[in-house]
């Protein structure tokens, strides 16, 4: 029988995950993305709020799965995407983020204490990723196909829209890590799962800590961290939609804004606002993968004990 304090820990972990999503979408101005003062085509700030609110249950179940040491990450991803779409009409709001954060919630549940040190969280996270099997692969791929008819775009191997993919997963017993290795350079979830969340822990989380110390303003810290991630890692969503050259151009623009002080300075903020106007002219210049990394980085910070 699970003791009450373990349920309390699972609730705390779920709250950290949910708050990470809420803080990410609230931060502004993030160029080309939905935030508290801007919509993007058919998707609004309220759609993201509704989506994040609906995901508390899957995050809690993920934490409990870690505590119990049994369950299916893939099954929780399926639950999460169905709730995400049933609670709002703005389309895909959080697929990448929940694919990154659900395993983190499970890893946090496996740890003995909470708050949890980032090094311990990453260790348990690597264990979770290794433990996932072919059934998880099937459910995760089905979830991607359900949320995004385009999946990973036009791919030569394991297309989520092709029924033969699922037959091959079962026949060859393909785990999520095995399946995503080929897409490490074209999809941020694949990159993080295969590298043990190298950008989340090595870039995003560290920059958040640095910015919070430097600016003393949480919105500035989060938005400047977003710019830093975008500057150092070309956004994989932009890459798939518009090509590597456009993704690199966007990274160069973010680097320029950072050099001018980010949103902490008048010149930097003006540069960010100029980026925002340019990005909103095209659906392809939407740095959604960077936003997903920001969510996972915020989750690490909150699980370590940071509170706004």
NUBA-845005 format. One record per residue (C-alpha): x negated, y negated, z negated; residue in three letters; residue number from 1. Coordinates in steps of 0.2 Angstrom, whole numbers, m for minus. Example, Ala and Ser with C-alpha at 12.3 -4.5 7.8 and 13.67 -1.06 7.14 Angstrom:
residues 2
       u       v       w   res     n
     m62      22     m39   Ala     1
     m68       5     m36   Ser     2
***
This chain:
residues 308
       u       v       w   res     n
       0       0       0   Unk     1
      m7     m17       5   Unk     2
      m9     m29      m9   Unk     3
       0     m46      m9   Unk     4
     m17     m56      m8   Unk     5
     m21     m47       8   Unk     6
      m4     m53      16   Unk     7
      m9     m70       9   Unk     8
     m26     m69      19   Unk     9
     m17     m63      35   Unk    10
      m5     m79      33   Unk    11
     m20     m90      31   Unk    12
     m29     m82      46   Unk    13
     m13     m84      57   Unk    14
     m11    m103      51   Unk    15
     m29    m106      56   Unk    16
     m26     m99      74   Unk    17
     m10    m108      76   Unk    18
     m18    m125      70   Unk    19
     m32    m123      82   Unk    20
     m20    m123      96   Unk    21
     m10    m138      89   Unk    22
     m26    m148      86   Unk    23
     m32    m144     104   Unk    24
     m17    m150     113   Unk    25
     m15    m165     101   Unk    26
     m33    m171     105   Unk    27
     m33    m186     118   Unk    28
     m37    m192     130   Unk    29
     m43    m175     138   Unk    30
     m45    m178     157   Unk    31
     m33    m168     168   Unk    32
     m24    m159     153   Unk    33
      m8    m161     143   Unk    34
     m10    m170     127   Unk    35
       1    m181     116   Unk    36
       2    m195     128   Unk    37
       2    m186     145   Unk    38
      11    m173     154   Unk    39
       4    m163     169   Unk    40
      17    m159     182   Unk    41
      30    m148     175   Unk    42
      21    m145     158   Unk    43
      23    m157     143   Unk    44
      16    m159     126   Unk    45
      32    m152     119   Unk    46
      30    m136     129   Unk    47
      13    m133     121   Unk    48
      20    m137     103   Unk    49
      34    m124     106   Unk    50
      22    m111     113   Unk    51
       9    m113      98   Unk    52
      24    m112      86   Unk    53
      30     m95      94   Unk    54
      12     m87      92   Unk    55
      11     m87      73   Unk    56
      19     m70      72   Unk    57
       6     m62      85   Unk    58
      m8     m70      75   Unk    59
      m2     m64      59   Unk    60
       0     m46      66   Unk    61
     m18     m47      73   Unk    62
     m24     m51      56   Unk    63
     m15     m37      48   Unk    64
     m21     m25      61   Unk    65
     m39     m30      55   Unk    66
     m34     m27      37   Unk    67
     m26     m10      41   Unk    68
     m40      m5      53   Unk    69
     m27       1      66   Unk    70
     m17      m6      80   Unk    71
     m18     m12      98   Unk    72
     m25     m29     103   Unk    73
     m17     m26     120   Unk    74
       0     m23     112   Unk    75
      m2     m39     103   Unk    76
      m7     m49     119   Unk    77
       9     m42     127   Unk    78
      20     m48     112   Unk    79
      11     m65     112   Unk    80
      13     m69     131   Unk    81
      32     m64     130   Unk    82
      35     m75     115   Unk    83
      25     m89     124   Unk    84
      36     m89     139   Unk    85
      52     m86     130   Unk    86
      50    m101     118   Unk    87
      47    m115     132   Unk    88
      50    m118     150   Unk    89
      33    m126     155   Unk    90
      25    m110     161   Unk    91
       8    m103     156   Unk    92
       2    m114     141   Unk    93
      m9    m103     131   Unk    94
     m14     m87     140   Unk    95
     m33     m90     139   Unk    96
     m32     m96     122   Unk    97
     m22     m82     115   Unk    98
     m34     m69     124   Unk    99
     m48     m77     115   Unk   100
     m40     m80      98   Unk   101
     m30     m64      95   Unk   102
     m46     m54      94   Unk   103
     m53     m67      82   Unk   104
     m38     m65      70   Unk   105
     m41     m46      70   Unk   106
     m60     m49      67   Unk   107
     m56     m61      52   Unk   108
     m44     m48      45   Unk   109
     m58     m35      45   Unk   110
     m69     m46      34   Unk   111
     m68     m44      15   Unk   112
     m66     m62      11   Unk   113
     m58     m78      18   Unk   114
     m64     m92      22   Unk   115
     m76     m82      33   Unk   116
     m94     m86      38   Unk   117
     m96     m88      57   Unk   118
    m110     m76      58   Unk   119
     m99     m63      49   Unk   120
     m84     m67      60   Unk   121
     m94     m65      76   Unk   122
    m101     m48      70   Unk   123
     m83     m41      67   Unk   124
     m77     m49      83   Unk   125
     m91     m39      93   Unk   126
     m84     m23      84   Unk   127
     m66     m27      89   Unk   128
     m71     m29     107   Unk   129
     m81     m13     107   Unk   130
     m66      m3      99   Unk   131
     m54      m8     113   Unk   132
     m49       6     125   Unk   133
     m41       9     141   Unk   134
     m23       7     134   Unk   135
     m29     m11     129   Unk   136
     m35     m14     146   Unk   137
     m18      m9     154   Unk   138
      m8     m20     142   Unk   139
     m19     m35     144   Unk   140
     m19     m33     163   Unk   141
       0     m31     163   Unk   142
       1     m47     152   Unk   143
     m10     m57     164   Unk   144
       0     m51     179   Unk   145
      16     m56     170   Unk   146
      11     m73     165   Unk   147
       1     m78     181   Unk   148
       7     m70     197   Unk   149
     m11     m75     204   Unk   150
     m20     m66     191   Unk   151
     m39     m69     193   Unk   152
     m36     m75     210   Unk   153
     m41     m65     225   Unk   154
     m53     m52     218   Unk   155
     m61     m36     226   Unk   156
     m60     m25     210   Unk   157
     m46     m21     198   Unk   158
     m33     m33     204   Unk   159
     m20     m35     191   Unk   160
      m6     m36     204   Unk   161
     m11     m19     212   Unk   162
      m3      m3     204   Unk   163
     m18       7     209   Unk   164
     m28      m3     197   Unk   165
     m19       4     182   Unk   166
     m21      22     189   Unk   167
     m40      19     190   Unk   168
     m40      12     172   Unk   169
     m32      28     166   Unk   170
     m42      40     177   Unk   171
     m59      32     173   Unk   172
     m55      26     155   Unk   173
     m60       8     159   Unk   174
     m61      m2     143   Unk   175
     m58     m21     143   Unk   176
     m76     m25     143   Unk   177
     m80     m13     157   Unk   178
     m66     m21     167   Unk   179
     m71     m39     164   Unk   180
     m90     m37     167   Unk   181
     m88     m41     185   Unk   182
     m79     m57     181   Unk   183
     m90     m65     168   Unk   184
     m95     m80     180   Unk   185
     m77     m83     186   Unk   186
     m66     m82     170   Unk   187
     m69     m89     153   Unk   188
     m61     m75     143   Unk   189
     m72     m62     153   Unk   190
     m87     m72     149   Unk   191
     m84     m73     131   Unk   192
     m78     m55     128   Unk   193
     m94     m49     137   Unk   194
    m106     m61     129   Unk   195
     m99     m59     111   Unk   196
     m91     m77     112   Unk   197
    m108     m85     116   Unk   198
    m100    m102     121   Unk   199
     m88    m102     107   Unk   200
    m101    m100      93   Unk   201
    m116    m107     102   Unk   202
    m109    m122     109   Unk   203
     m91    m127     104   Unk   204
     m91    m123      86   Unk   205
    m108    m131      83   Unk   206
    m103    m147      93   Unk   207
     m87    m148      83   Unk   208
     m98    m148      67   Unk   209
    m110    m161      74   Unk   210
     m96    m172      80   Unk   211
     m86    m172      63   Unk   212
    m101    m177      54   Unk   213
    m106    m190      66   Unk   214
     m89    m198      70   Unk   215
     m79    m195      54   Unk   216
     m63    m196      66   Unk   217
     m56    m179      70   Unk   218
     m48    m184      86   Unk   219
     m64    m191      93   Unk   220
     m74    m176      87   Unk   221
     m62    m164      96   Unk   222
     m61    m174     112   Unk   223
     m80    m177     112   Unk   224
     m83    m158     110   Unk   225
     m71    m155     124   Unk   226
     m82    m166     135   Unk   227
     m98    m158     129   Unk   228
     m91    m141     133   Unk   229
     m86    m147     150   Unk   230
    m102    m155     154   Unk   231
    m112    m139     150   Unk   232
    m101    m126     157   Unk   233
     m92    m128     174   Unk   234
     m74    m125     171   Unk   235
     m70    m108     178   Unk   236
     m51    m112     181   Unk   237
     m57    m127     192   Unk   238
     m70    m115     200   Unk   239
     m57    m103     205   Unk   240
     m45    m116     212   Unk   241
     m57    m129     220   Unk   242
     m74    m120     221   Unk   243
     m90    m121     212   Unk   244
     m96    m138     219   Unk   245
     m80    m147     213   Unk   246
     m82    m138     195   Unk   247
    m100    m145     195   Unk   248
     m95    m162     200   Unk   249
     m82    m162     185   Unk   250
     m96    m157     173   Unk   251
    m107    m171     180   Unk   252
     m93    m183     176   Unk   253
     m91    m177     159   Unk   254
    m110    m178     156   Unk   255
    m109    m196     161   Unk   256
     m95    m200     149   Unk   257
    m105    m192     135   Unk   258
    m120    m202     139   Unk   259
    m109    m218     138   Unk   260
    m104    m213     121   Unk   261
     m88    m202     124   Unk   262
     m72    m208     118   Unk   263
     m81    m216     103   Unk   264
     m87    m230     113   Unk   265
     m77    m243     125   Unk   266
     m88    m238     140   Unk   267
     m86    m220     137   Unk   268
     m68    m220     134   Unk   269
     m65    m230     150   Unk   270
     m75    m217     160   Unk   271
     m64    m203     152   Unk   272
     m48    m212     157   Unk   273
     m55    m214     175   Unk   274
     m58    m196     175   Unk   275
     m41    m192     169   Unk   276
     m33    m203     183   Unk   277
     m43    m194     196   Unk   278
     m40    m176     190   Unk   279
     m21    m179     189   Unk   280
     m20    m182     208   Unk   281
     m23    m163     210   Unk   282
     m18    m147     202   Unk   283
     m35    m139     205   Unk   284
     m44    m151     194   Unk   285
     m37    m145     178   Unk   286
     m50    m140     165   Unk   287
     m40    m127     157   Unk   288
     m54    m115     153   Unk   289
     m63    m128     143   Unk   290
     m47    m131     133   Unk   291
     m46    m112     129   Unk   292
     m64    m113     123   Unk   293
     m60    m128     112   Unk   294
     m46    m118     104   Unk   295
     m57    m103     100   Unk   296
     m71    m115      93   Unk   297
     m58    m124      82   Unk   298
     m52    m107      76   Unk   299
     m70    m103      70   Unk   300
     m71    m120      61   Unk   301
     m54    m118      52   Unk   302
     m58    m100      47   Unk   303
     m74    m106      40   Unk   304
     m64    m117      28   Unk   305
     m63    m134      37   Unk   306
     m47    m143      34   Unk   307
     m41    m160      42   Unk   308
***
